[in-house]
Structure formats: C-alpha cells, structure tokens
Amino acid sequence: MTSPERSVVIVVFDGVDLLDVTGPPEVFSLVRRESDDDGGGYRVRLAAENLAPVTTSAGVRILPDITFDEAAATSIDTLLVPGSVEVDDERRIHPVADPHTVERVAVLAGRSRRVASVCVGAHLLAAAGLLDGKRATTHWSTAPRLAADHPAVEVDAEPIFIRDGNVWTGAGISSCLDLSLALVADDFGENVALRVARQLVMYLKRAGGQSQFSVPLEPVSTTRRIEDLRHHIMGHLGERLTAADLAAHAHIGERQLARIFKAELGVTPAVYIESARVERARHQLETTDVTLERLASLCGFGTTDTLVRAFRRTLNTTPTEYRLRFRAARA
C-alpha cells in the first residue's frame, strides 16, 4: 500500500526552543523506514519570515527551508508551532508571543489539516484564537499564565499532550517526542508508532542495537501521575517495590493504581516493574562484569533464580547467555 507523503511545516523564529524544533523531525524521519507503506512518511520543512539563519534559544543557528509566504501558498498536513520563553531578572519565565508571528501562525493554520503546539507554543496558538473553546496543555510553569491571558481556553496542566479536534497541544519540551509519536500513531497506526519509539530508545541508549532482545516498549503515557510513578520505579529498582508501595507514593488506592497502569501502560504494576528491572540488568550485563548474585541484588530481584526466571520469561534467554552474546559482540 502506498500513500502520499505528509507535509509538516514547523514555524521557526529567533529565540525558539531548539528541542521543540528538532525533536519532532527525529520521530517523523523514522516512519518511512518502520512503516510497511512504501510511499508514506513525512516531509518536514522549517518556515520563517525569510531564509536568513534563525538563532535558537540554545544559541544554535538553523536554516529555514521556506518562508511563511511560501508555506501559505501550499497545502499543509501538519503545522507545528514551537515555543519560546524569556527569563527576567528574578528568574521568572515569560512565554513569548510576538504579534507578527501570531498573525503568521493564524494564516498558516488556515492552510493546515491539523495544528500542534510544542511546550509554550500553546501561547502562540491561543493568541491566534486557535484554542478558544478548546482544552489545551502547555509547560506547567506557564499554564497559569495561559489560563489568565486566555479565559476562553480550558487549560489543563496535567496531561503530556491533549487532542481537541484537529488541534493538539504538548506539555514540557521533551514531551515533543510523546506528542510526535501520538501524531504518528494517528497517521500510521499504533504498531508503526511503537516501532519508531523502540528505534528511538535504541539509538539514544544502545548504540549497538539489540532489537530482537528488546523488552516491549510501553505505550506513551498521557498523564504526569503515571510519569511520576515510572520515574519513582526507575529510581528505586533495587528496593522493595510493591503495588502497595506505589499506591502510597501516588496517594491513591491499590485498585486505582492497577486501573491506571492498565489504562495507560497496558500492563499491571508488577509486570512493568519486572520489565524495568530486566532492562537495568541488561545494561549491567552489557557494560560490567558484576556477578549474577550482585546483579540480582542491584536490580531488585533478590535471588539469582528470580533473575534467571525473569530473563527467561521476558527475553527467552538467561543472563549468562545474554552476557556472552552481547559482550562478545561488543568486543
């Protein structure tokens, strides 16, 4: 099956957050390789007022591909609007919504099938009137400002991203990856988005790549509560972690905890914890000579037998076989 290439236009301007601009293309670039669609994928272009280099908030300069006028003369599948902030002398953060850029965004949105903002880019969408009557999110630090400046917008600072009709809004800067994966899932299906997510994780964490031994990546979470629980788990893998412990950490009941994990991640808390521990053990086996007894303790398995059973259940191999294979491959 072949489908047309989807046009993505990313708005850029001086001071724009660099990751807001570069994160989504990293996700989109993998779709063609991971999809069964021979002609599908995305064509990403950066649009600015002119073709002069744009200096991002990180000081890195990027080159626009097209001007706003040129972009407005085309049909756009997805318009991505990144954000920018200013910090005053008291270190208070203020979102930037330049009136001229807002006008340009409004025009480009009219040429787009859907519009998405990244982080504080939501303030640009709101100033353009694109969020009126809609539910939206943004970076937690500027959410009160968004609500105060735009009372017609239903601001919810809890989700990582929100879809309301053809308008999507993302939360903090790094959540641009979660938002982008959600857009991919909407366009090409959950399986393609999952394959893309796996590739991103391997590229960032495992330069050698071991896809055949990967623990299945959990679906993208949309709430900060589950993200907090995931971070808590990763920070305490060597300790006692039960459903009761997690429920107490999240200040909820165990039944509610189980419902949240099932709805957000598709697994029970126990299954997720075991997968996280196996991932930690894999990394140790690949990079250190730690004994299996010590590894079982470090990763929270308690005993070597429990560690071996978890590896067989999750990866269909043993820790010793895994180490021999991938330490040898590295050598």
C-alpha positions in Angstrom: 0.0 0.0 0.0 1.3 3.4 -0.9 0.0 6.8 0.5 1.1 10.3 -0.3 3.9 12.0 1.7 2.6 14.2 4.5 3.7 17.8 4.6 4.9 19.0 8.0 5.7 22.7 8.4 7.5 23.8 11.6 7.3 27.5 12.5 10.7 28.9 13.5 11.8 32.4 14.8 14.6 33.9 16.7 14.7 32.5 20.3 12.7 29.4 19.5 13.4 26.4 21.8 15.8 24.1 19.9 14.4 20.8 21.0 10.9 21.9 20.1 12.2 22.3 16.5 14.5 19.3 16.2 12.7 16.7 18.4 9.6 16.0 16.1 11.7 15.6 12.9 13.7 12.9 14.6 10.5 11.0 15.2 9.0 11.6 11.8 12.2 10.6 10.0 11.9 7.0 11.2 8.4 6.5 9.9 9.3 5.6 6.4 11.7 3.0 7.5 9.5 1.4 10.1 6.2 1.6 8.1 5.0 -1.0 5.6 3.8 1.9 3.4 6.3 2.2 0.5 5.5 5.9 -0.2 4.3 7.1 3.1 6.2 9.2 5.7 6.7 12.9 6.3 8.3 15.8 4.5 9.4 18.3 7.2 10.2 21.9 6.3 11.2 24.8 8.6 9.3 28.0 7.8 10.4 31.5 8.9 9.9 35.1 7.9 12.8 34.9 5.5 15.6 32.4 4.7 18.2 34.0 7.0 19.6 31.8 9.7 17.4 31.6 12.9 19.2 31.7 16.2 17.5 29.3 18.7 17.4 29.7 22.5 20.4 27.4 22.7 22.4 29.7 20.5 22.4 27.1 17.7 21.6 28.6 14.3 19.2 26.8 12.0 18.4 27.4 8.3 14.7 27.8 7.2 13.6 25.8 4.2 10.8 28.1 3.1 9.3 31.5 4.0 6.0 31.9 5.7 4.6 33.3 2.4 5.8 30.2 0.5 4.3 27.9 3.2 1.0 29.7 3.0 0.8 29.0 -0.7 0.9 25.3 -0.2 -1.3 22.7 1.4 0.0 21.7 4.8 -0.9 18.5 6.5 0.5 19.3 10.0 1.6 22.7 11.3 3.9 22.5 14.3 4.3 25.6 16.4 7.2 25.5 18.9 7.6 28.0 21.7 10.0 30.4 23.3 10.4 32.0 26.7 12.1 35.0 28.3 13.5 34.9 31.8 13.5 38.1 33.8 16.0 39.3 36.5 14.1 37.3 39.2 14.3 34.1 37.1 10.6 34.2 36.3 9.6 32.6 33.0 7.5 34.5 30.5 6.2 32.9 27.3 6.9 34.8 24.1 4.0 35.5 21.6 5.3 38.0 19.1 2.2 39.6 17.4 3.7 39.2 13.9 4.5 35.5 14.4 1.0 35.0 15.8 -0.5 36.5 12.7 1.6 34.2 10.5 0.5 31.2 12.6 -3.1 32.1 12.2 -2.7 32.3 8.4 -0.8 29.0 8.2 -3.3 27.2 10.4 -5.9 28.0 7.8 -3.9 26.1 5.3 -3.4 23.1 7.6 -5.3 19.9 8.2 -4.2 19.9 11.8 -2.2 22.2 14.1 0.0 21.2 17.0 1.9 23.2 19.5 5.0 22.1 21.5 5.5 23.3 25.0 4.9 27.1 25.3 4.0 27.2 21.6 0.4 26.9 23.0 0.6 30.6 23.9 1.1 31.4 20.2 -1.9 29.2 19.2 -4.0 30.8 22.0 -3.1 34.4 20.9 -4.1 33.4 17.3 -7.5 32.3 18.6 -7.0 28.7 17.7 -7.6 27.4 21.2 -10.8 29.3 22.0 -13.3 26.8 23.4 -10.8 24.0 23.4 -9.0 22.1 26.1 -5.2 22.6 25.9 -2.0 22.0 27.8 1.4 23.7 27.9 4.5 23.7 30.1 3.4 23.5 33.7 5.3 26.7 34.6 3.3 28.8 32.1 -0.1 27.1 32.4 -1.4 29.7 34.9 -0.4 32.5 32.6 -2.1 30.8 29.6 -5.3 30.4 31.6 -5.2 34.0 32.8 -4.4 35.5 29.4 -6.9 33.4 27.5 -10.0 32.7 29.6 -11.7 31.1 26.6 -9.2 28.3 26.7 -9.7 25.3 29.1 -6.2 24.9 30.4 -5.2 21.5 31.8 -1.6 21.3 33.1 -1.8 17.6 33.9 -1.6 15.7 30.5 1.6 15.4 28.5 -0.4 16.2 25.4 -4.1 16.9 24.5 -6.0 16.5 21.3 -9.1 18.6 20.8 -10.5 18.2 17.3 -7.7 19.0 14.8 -5.7 20.9 17.4 -3.0 19.2 19.5 -1.0 20.8 22.3 2.0 19.4 24.1 3.4 20.0 27.6 7.1 20.3 28.6 9.9 20.5 26.0 10.9 16.8 26.0 7.2 15.8 25.6 7.5 16.9 22.0 8.6 13.3 21.4 5.5 11.9 23.1 3.3 14.3 21.1 5.1 13.4 17.8 4.7 9.7 18.5 1.0 10.3 19.1 0.7 12.1 15.7 2.5 9.1 14.1 0.0 6.7 15.7 -2.9 8.8 14.5 -1.5 8.8 10.9 0.0 5.3 10.6 -1.3 3.3 13.5 -0.1 2.2 16.9 2.2 -0.5 15.6 4.3 1.9 13.5 4.5 4.4 16.4 5.6 1.6 18.6 8.4 0.5 16.2 9.5 4.1 15.9 9.6 4.5 19.7 11.7 1.4 20.0 14.2 2.6 17.5 14.5 6.0 19.3 15.2 4.2 22.6 17.8 2.0 21.0 19.5 4.9 19.2 19.6 7.0 22.4 20.6 4.3 24.8 22.1 1.4 22.9 24.4 2.4 20.0 24.9 -1.3 19.1 21.2 -2.0 18.9 19.7 -5.2 20.1 16.1 -5.1 18.8 15.5 -8.8 19.0 16.1 -8.8 22.7 14.1 -5.6 23.5 11.6 -5.6 26.3 8.4 -4.3 24.6 8.1 -0.6 25.0 5.1 0.6 26.8 2.6 2.9 25.1 3.1 6.6 25.6 1.5 7.8 28.9 -0.6 10.9 28.8 -0.6 11.9 32.5 2.0 13.2 34.8 0.9 10.9 37.6 2.0 7.8 35.7 5.2 9.5 34.6 6.0 10.3 38.2 5.4 6.6 39.1 7.6 5.5 36.3 10.4 7.8 37.4 9.9 6.6 41.0 10.2 3.0 39.9 13.4 3.7 37.9 15.0 5.4 40.9 14.2 2.6 43.3 14.6 -0.6 41.3 17.0 -2.1 43.9 14.5 -1.6 46.7 11.2 -3.2 47.7 8.6 -2.2 45.2 5.0 -3.5 45.6 1.7 -2.3 44.5 1.1 -1.0 48.0 4.3 1.0 47.9 3.5 2.6 44.6 -0.1 3.4 45.7 1.2 5.1 48.8 3.7 7.1 46.8 1.0 8.2 44.4 -1.5 8.8 47.3 -4.1 6.5 45.7 -5.6 3.1 46.4 -4.2 -0.1 45.0 -7.2 -0.7 42.8 -7.0 2.7 41.3 -3.2 2.1 40.8 -4.0 -1.1 38.9 -6.6 0.6 36.7 -4.2 3.5 35.9 -1.4 1.1 34.9 -3.8 -1.0 32.8 -5.3 2.0 31.1 -2.1 4.0 30.5 0.6 1.2 30.0 -1.5 -1.8 29.2 0.2 -3.9 32.0 0.0 -4.5 35.7 2.4 -2.7 38.1 4.2 -5.9 38.8 4.8 -6.6 35.1 6.1 -3.1 34.5 8.4 -3.3 37.5 9.8 -6.6 36.3 10.4 -5.2 32.7 12.2 -2.2 34.2 14.4 -4.4 36.3 15.2 -6.6 33.3 16.2 -3.5 31.3 18.5 -2.4 34.2 20.0 -5.9 34.3 20.6 -5.9 30.6 22.6 -2.7 30.8 24.7 -4.1 33.6 25.4 -7.3 31.7 26.4 -5.4 28.6 28.7 -3.0 30.3 30.1 -4.5 33.5 31.4 -7.8 34.9 29.2 -7.7 38.0 28.3 -11.2 39.3 24.8 -12.5 38.9 24.3 -12.6 42.7 25.3 -8.9 42.9 23.2 -8.1 39.8 20.1 -9.7 41.3 20.5 -7.5 44.4 21.2 -4.3 42.5 18.2 -4.7 40.2 15.8 -5.8 43.0 15.3 -9.4 42.0 16.6 -10.6 45.4 17.9 -14.0 44.2 19.7 -15.3 41.2 16.9 -17.8 40.5 14.4 -14.9 40.3 16.7 -13.0 38.0 17.0 -16.1 35.7 13.3 -16.7 35.6 12.6 -13.1 34.7 15.1 -13.2 31.8 13.6 -16.4 30.5 10.0 -15.1 30.8 10.8 -11.7 29.3 13.7 -12.3 26.8 13.6 -16.1 26.3 17.3 -16.4 27.4 19.4 -16.4 30.5 21.5 -13.6 32.0 24.7 -15.7 31.3 23.7 -16.3 27.7 22.8 -12.7 27.2 26.1 -11.5 28.6 28.1 -13.9 26.4 26.3 -12.9 23.3 26.4 -9.1 23.7 29.7 -8.7 25.5 31.3 -10.8 22.7 29.5 -8.6 20.1 30.9 -5.5 21.7 34.4 -7.0 21.8 
